[in-house]
Amino acid sequence: MASATKKPGADGQAALAEYFETLFQPLTGSSGSLPAAREAGGGRECPAVAVAPVPQSVIPVWTFALYGLGLALHRDAVTAIVPWPDVVGPPPAPRPGLVGLMGGGSRVQMIDVSAVIFPPSLRRRLPGEARRPFTHAVVLKERDMALGCHGAPAEATFFPGEMRWHDRKGRRPWLLATESARRTALLDVEALLAALDEGCP
């Protein structure tokens, strides 16, 4: 009997889905960390970050998608949402995720944060349909940086008691918490930018 023929990119799509699931795994053990096998992603260790206490009040956020993964940033960290602009290059200096500069003489660096959020092995296996162009950019407050995303970001409110807060001593210090109902990961901007500077997924 002939074996089933896989669609092009099927392995990469499966790897992408599996990785997304690891971000939403229940915490285990007394330390609250994810299983070690799930934390391994290759690349360098990210800088250690101080773990802030869990917020006691609601969290206003911008939610957006990156290659199908739901992400969120605190609204205080964002200054504007704009359509993805014409990007000029080459980038001023090599750094992970740097796509180029926003056009019109701007100094704003356009960033693809999958360079940090996805392990290198997964980025190499992204299926062709996942490599679609960005449609919008999330401009960070008091930073000459904007993060690319797929589709228009939306405002939302998270409730701390409904989220899973992560121990950030492993390879994902940029991951503050996950919101399972909306399948969204809340990012720590400072840790995310530190990881970009260090080049450590």
Secondary structure, DSSP 8 states (H G I E B T S, - for coil): -------TTHHHHHHHHHHHHHHT---BTTTTB--HHHH--SS------------SS-EEEEEEEETTEEEEEEGGGEEEEEE---EE-S-SS--TTEEEEETTT---EEE-THHHHS-HHHHHT--GGG-----EEEEETTSSEEEEESS--EEEEE-GGGSEE---SSS-TTEEEEEGGGTEEEE-HHHHHHHHHHT--
